[in-house]
Amino acid sequence: MVVAPSGLEREQWLAARRQGIGGSDVAAVLGMTKHTSPIELYLDKVGELSNMPRSPELVEAAFWGHQHEPTIAKVFAERTGLGVVEGPGMLAHREHRWMLANVDRYVIEQGDTPSSLLEIKTRSAFQLDEWLLGVPDGPALQTHWYLAVTGYAHAHVAALLGGNRLIIHRVERDEGLVEHLVEIVGEFWQGVLDRRPPPVDGSEATAELLGHLYDVTPDRVTVVDPAEALPLLDRRRELKAREARTADELREVDNQLRALAGEAEVVQVQGAVAYTYRQNGPLVQKRFAAAHPELAAAYRHQVDALDTRRLAAERPEEYRAFRARRLIVPKESAA
């Protein structure tokens, strides 16, 4: 059933999306996307994420995806011989109204009635190898969510890679996967209804969220439960110590491999290339400048950068408002 018609203003559309879980939300619920964490999605659904800035890169990618969508749908129809039509808007499952779907296009394979759906993606050429093997996890989950909402037995996915390569896959409905998704995502949605947030995870998306989430009061002190904080601090010290040991051990192994290579750039073991140690890394600028000061001066140029010192001096309030928050744990004094 249609719960929001197509053509809504962005704010109206976002409000409608908060009434349930859409296909693009599923990967976030499962912790399978680097862009959005479960806790961020939860806060969005309960309406507490209005001040979170949108990534300019993601906004730009979404813009071009929307611009290319009609062309991709047209070429899909030409290459498959199938009919393609636009849908009426946002759909909801007949029984589980919180299950939402914004289907890109519907596919007519026989007669006049749509019998499957088309999911359209625009991706970087660097993802071509992955798409040649099949539909990657994120889009596959989204497609199966739409199958769960609509009841269709299969779907088509058309992805434009690098602006000049169209990959088309057919996705058959996996009933076991559908049931699993409905169960897991349903538990998440019940948490939204109960105002029970998911646990804070270790993703970069969550770290970025926590850095933007609160209006910071300078030098404010909060007192937390020792039963919560102390085990975390102990665990952090353990992990930092392990990280340092691992870094030292890894550096030792790498140095031994470098020593084995000697003057060679390619190292073989039992007739096959085991590793390379090529002189193709970044320029070591300090060594170059010391050896060739005149050349270094001739090739030096000014970098267009934000003058943060002047900004801090002249506009201290704006400077502070956009400073990143740093987590610093004091080192324990030696016994």
C-alpha positions as CSV (number, residue, x, y, z in Angstrom):
1,M,0.0,0.0,0.0
2,V,1.1,3.6,-0.7
3,V,1.9,5.6,2.4
4,A,3.5,8.7,0.7
5,P,3.0,9.8,-2.9
6,S,5.9,10.6,-5.2
7,G,7.0,14.2,-5.6
8,L,6.9,15.1,-1.9
9,E,9.2,17.9,-0.6
10,R,12.4,16.6,1.0
11,E,11.3,17.4,4.6
12,Q,7.9,15.6,4.0
13,W,9.6,12.6,2.5
14,L,12.1,12.4,5.4
15,A,9.2,12.6,7.9
16,A,7.5,9.7,6.1
17,R,10.7,7.6,6.2
18,R,10.9,8.0,10.0
19,Q,7.6,6.0,10.3
20,G,9.5,2.8,9.5
21,I,12.6,1.1,8.0
22,G,13.4,1.6,4.4
23,G,15.6,-0.4,2.1
24,S,18.6,2.0,2.4
25,D,18.3,1.6,6.2
26,V,18.7,-2.2,6.4
27,A,22.5,-2.3,6.0
28,A,22.8,0.3,8.8
29,V,20.7,-1.8,11.1
30,L,23.0,-4.7,10.5
31,G,26.1,-2.6,10.9
32,M,27.2,-3.2,7.3
33,T,27.8,0.3,6.0
34,K,30.5,2.7,6.8
35,H,28.3,5.8,6.3
36,T,25.6,5.2,9.0
37,S,25.8,3.2,12.3
38,P,22.8,1.6,14.1
39,I,22.8,4.3,16.8
40,E,22.8,7.1,14.2
41,L,19.9,5.5,12.4
42,Y,18.0,5.1,15.7
43,L,18.5,8.8,16.5
44,D,17.3,9.7,13.1
45,K,14.1,7.5,13.5
46,V,13.3,9.1,16.8
47,G,13.8,12.6,15.4
48,E,16.9,13.5,17.4
49,L,19.4,13.9,14.6
50,S,18.3,17.1,12.9
51,N,21.6,18.9,13.4
52,M,23.8,16.2,12.0
53,P,25.6,17.6,8.9
54,R,25.3,15.7,5.6
55,S,28.5,14.6,4.0
56,P,29.1,16.7,0.8
57,E,30.5,13.7,-0.9
58,L,27.4,11.6,-0.2
59,V,25.1,14.5,-1.2
60,E,27.0,14.9,-4.5
61,A,26.8,11.1,-5.1
62,A,23.1,11.1,-4.4
63,F,22.5,14.0,-6.8
64,W,24.2,12.3,-9.7
65,G,22.5,9.0,-8.9
66,H,19.2,10.7,-9.1
67,Q,20.2,12.4,-12.4
68,H,21.3,9.2,-14.0
69,E,18.3,7.1,-12.8
70,P,16.0,7.8,-15.8
71,T,18.8,7.0,-18.3
72,I,19.7,3.8,-16.6
73,A,16.1,2.7,-16.5
74,K,15.7,3.5,-20.2
75,V,18.8,1.6,-21.2
76,F,17.8,-1.4,-19.0
77,A,14.5,-1.6,-20.8
78,E,16.3,-1.4,-24.2
79,R,18.8,-4.1,-23.4
80,T,16.4,-6.5,-21.7
81,G,13.3,-5.9,-23.7
82,L,11.3,-5.5,-20.5
83,G,8.8,-2.8,-19.7
84,V,9.8,-0.3,-17.0
85,V,7.4,2.1,-15.2
86,E,7.7,4.5,-12.3
87,G,5.9,3.7,-9.0
88,P,3.2,5.6,-7.1
89,G,5.5,6.5,-4.2
90,M,6.6,5.1,-0.8
91,L,5.1,1.7,-0.1
92,A,4.4,-0.1,3.2
93,H,3.9,-3.8,3.9
94,R,0.3,-4.7,4.2
95,E,0.7,-6.3,7.7
96,H,3.9,-4.7,9.0
97,R,3.4,-1.0,8.2
98,W,6.9,-0.2,9.5
99,M,8.4,-2.0,6.5
100,L,8.8,0.7,3.9
101,A,10.1,0.6,0.3
102,N,11.0,3.4,-2.2
103,V,11.3,1.3,-5.3
104,D,13.2,2.9,-8.2
105,R,11.2,1.3,-11.0
106,Y,8.7,-1.5,-11.6
107,V,9.3,-4.1,-14.3
108,I,6.6,-5.4,-16.6
109,E,7.5,-8.8,-18.0
110,Q,4.1,-10.0,-19.4
111,G,0.8,-8.2,-19.9
112,D,0.3,-4.8,-18.3
113,T,0.9,-5.5,-14.6
114,P,4.3,-5.1,-13.0
115,S,5.7,-8.5,-11.9
116,S,9.1,-7.5,-10.4
117,L,11.1,-4.4,-9.5
118,L,14.2,-2.7,-10.7
119,E,16.8,-1.3,-8.3
120,I,19.2,1.3,-9.9
121,K,22.6,2.1,-8.6
122,T,25.4,4.5,-9.7
123,R,28.9,3.4,-8.5
124,S,32.6,4.1,-9.0
125,A,34.6,2.3,-11.6
126,F,36.7,0.9,-8.8
127,Q,33.8,-1.3,-7.8
128,L,33.5,-2.9,-11.2
129,D,35.2,-6.2,-10.2
130,E,32.9,-6.6,-7.3
131,W,29.8,-6.0,-9.4
132,L,30.9,-8.4,-12.1
133,L,30.7,-11.2,-9.4
134,G,27.1,-10.3,-8.4
135,V,25.2,-7.7,-6.5
136,P,27.3,-6.6,-3.5
137,D,25.9,-7.1,0.1
138,G,24.5,-3.6,0.6
139,P,22.4,-3.3,-2.6
140,A,21.5,-7.0,-2.3
141,L,20.1,-6.5,1.2
142,Q,18.2,-3.4,0.0
143,T,16.8,-5.4,-2.9
144,H,15.7,-8.2,-0.7
145,W,14.0,-5.8,1.6
146,Y,12.0,-4.4,-1.3
147,L,11.1,-8.0,-2.2
148,A,9.9,-8.5,1.4
149,V,7.7,-5.4,1.2
150,T,6.2,-6.0,-2.2
151,G,6.0,-9.7,-2.2
152,Y,7.6,-10.1,-5.6
153,A,9.6,-13.4,-6.3
154,H,12.5,-11.7,-8.0
155,A,14.0,-8.3,-8.9
156,H,16.5,-6.8,-11.3
157,V,19.5,-4.6,-10.3
158,A,21.1,-2.3,-12.8
159,A,24.3,-0.5,-11.8
160,L,26.2,2.1,-13.8
161,L,29.9,1.7,-13.0
162,G,32.2,4.6,-13.7
163,G,29.6,6.3,-15.9
164,N,30.2,4.0,-18.9
165,R,29.6,0.4,-17.9
166,L,26.1,-1.0,-17.1
167,I,25.9,-4.2,-15.2
168,I,22.5,-6.0,-14.9
169,H,21.8,-8.8,-12.4
170,R,18.6,-10.7,-11.6
171,V,18.0,-11.4,-7.9
172,E,15.8,-14.3,-6.9
173,R,13.9,-14.0,-3.6
174,D,15.5,-16.0,-0.8
175,E,12.7,-16.7,1.6
176,G,15.0,-17.6,4.4
177,L,16.9,-14.3,4.1
178,V,13.7,-12.4,3.9
179,E,12.4,-14.0,7.2
180,H,15.8,-13.3,8.8
181,L,15.8,-9.7,7.8
182,V,12.3,-9.1,9.0
183,E,13.1,-10.6,12.4
184,I,16.3,-8.6,12.9
185,V,15.1,-5.3,11.5
186,G,11.8,-5.8,13.4
187,E,13.7,-6.0,16.7
188,F,15.5,-2.8,15.8
189,W,12.2,-1.1,15.0
190,Q,10.7,-2.2,18.3
191,G,13.7,-0.6,20.0
192,V,12.8,2.6,18.2
193,L,9.2,2.4,19.4
194,D,10.3,1.6,23.0
195,R,13.0,4.4,22.9
196,R,15.6,1.7,23.6
197,P,18.8,2.6,21.6
198,P,21.2,0.0,20.2
199,P,24.6,-0.2,21.9
200,V,27.4,2.1,20.8
201,D,29.6,0.2,18.3
202,G,33.2,0.8,17.1
203,S,32.4,2.1,13.7
204,E,33.9,5.4,12.3
205,A,30.3,6.5,11.6
206,T,29.5,6.3,15.4
207,A,32.8,8.2,16.3
208,E,31.8,11.0,13.9
209,L,28.3,11.0,15.2
210,L,29.4,11.4,18.8
211,G,31.7,14.2,17.8
212,H,28.7,16.2,16.4
213,L,25.9,15.1,18.7
214,Y,26.3,17.3,21.7
215,D,26.6,21.1,22.3
216,V,29.7,21.1,24.4
217,T,29.9,23.3,27.6
218,P,33.5,24.3,28.2
219,D,35.2,22.7,31.2
220,R,31.9,21.0,32.2
221,V,32.4,18.0,34.5
222,T,30.1,15.0,34.6
223,V,30.3,12.1,37.1
224,V,29.7,8.6,35.7
225,D,29.1,5.3,37.3
226,P,32.5,3.6,38.1
227,A,30.9,0.2,37.2
228,E,30.5,1.6,33.6
229,A,33.7,3.7,33.2
230,L,36.4,1.7,34.9
231,P,36.0,-1.6,32.9
232,L,36.1,0.5,29.7
233,L,39.2,2.3,30.8
234,D,40.9,-1.0,31.7
235,R,39.9,-2.5,28.4
236,R,41.2,0.5,26.5
237,R,44.6,0.3,28.3
238,E,44.8,-3.4,27.4
239,L,44.0,-2.7,23.7
240,K,46.4,0.2,23.5
241,A,49.2,-1.9,24.9
242,R,48.4,-4.7,22.5
243,E,48.3,-2.2,19.6
244,A,51.8,-1.0,20.5
245,R,53.1,-4.5,20.8
246,T,51.5,-5.5,17.4
247,A,52.9,-2.4,15.7
248,D,56.4,-3.1,17.0
249,E,56.2,-6.8,15.9
250,L,54.8,-5.9,12.5
251,R,57.6,-3.3,12.0
252,E,60.2,-5.9,12.9
253,V,58.8,-8.4,10.4
254,D,58.6,-5.8,7.7
255,N,62.2,-4.7,8.3
256,Q,63.4,-8.3,8.0
257,L,61.5,-8.6,4.7
258,R,63.1,-5.4,3.5
259,A,66.5,-6.7,4.5
260,L,65.9,-9.9,2.5
261,A,65.1,-7.8,-0.6
262,G,68.3,-5.9,-0.5
263,E,68.8,-4.1,-3.8
264,A,66.0,-6.0,-5.5
265,E,62.5,-4.7,-6.0
266,V,60.9,-8.1,-6.6
267,V,61.3,-11.1,-4.2
268,Q,60.4,-14.6,-5.4
269,V,59.8,-17.7,-3.3
270,Q,59.5,-21.1,-5.0
271,G,59.2,-19.6,-8.4
272,A,56.4,-17.1,-7.6
273,V,56.4,-13.5,-6.6
274,A,56.1,-13.3,-2.8
275,Y,56.3,-9.6,-2.3
276,T,57.8,-6.4,-3.8
277,Y,59.9,-3.6,-2.3
278,R,59.8,-1.0,-5.1
279,Q,61.0,2.6,-5.0
280,N,57.6,4.0,-6.0
281,G,56.4,5.5,-2.7
282,P,55.9,9.2,-1.9
283,L,58.8,11.6,-2.2
284,V,60.9,11.8,1.0
285,Q,60.8,15.6,1.0
286,K,63.3,16.3,3.8
287,R,65.9,14.1,2.3
288,F,65.3,15.6,-1.2
289,A,65.5,19.2,0.1
290,A,68.7,18.5,2.0
291,A,70.3,16.9,-1.0
292,H,69.0,19.4,-3.6
293,P,68.1,22.7,-1.9
294,E,68.0,24.7,-5.1
295,L,65.7,22.3,-6.8
296,A,63.5,22.1,-3.7
297,A,63.2,25.9,-3.7
298,A,62.3,26.0,-7.5
299,Y,59.5,23.4,-7.1
300,R,58.1,24.8,-3.8
301,H,54.6,26.3,-4.1
302,Q,52.0,27.9,-1.8
303,V,49.2,25.7,-0.5
304,D,45.6,27.1,-0.5
305,A,44.7,26.3,3.1
306,L,42.4,27.7,5.8
307,D,44.3,30.1,8.2
308,T,43.1,28.4,11.4
309,R,45.3,30.6,13.6
310,R,43.7,33.8,12.3
311,L,40.2,32.3,12.4
312,A,40.8,31.4,16.1
313,A,42.0,34.8,16.9
314,E,39.4,36.8,15.1
315,R,36.3,34.5,15.3
316,P,36.8,32.5,18.5
317,E,33.2,31.4,18.9
318,E,32.9,30.0,15.3
319,Y,36.3,28.4,15.7
320,R,35.4,26.6,18.9
321,A,32.0,25.5,17.6
322,F,33.7,23.5,14.8
323,R,36.7,22.1,16.7
324,A,36.8,18.3,16.8
325,R,36.4,16.6,20.2
326,R,39.4,14.5,21.3
327,L,39.3,11.6,23.7
328,I,42.4,11.8,26.0
329,V,42.9,9.2,28.8
330,P,45.7,10.2,31.2
331,K,48.5,7.7,31.6
332,E,48.7,5.9,34.9
333,S,51.6,7.0,37.0
334,A,54.3,4.4,37.6
335,A,54.0,2.5,40.9
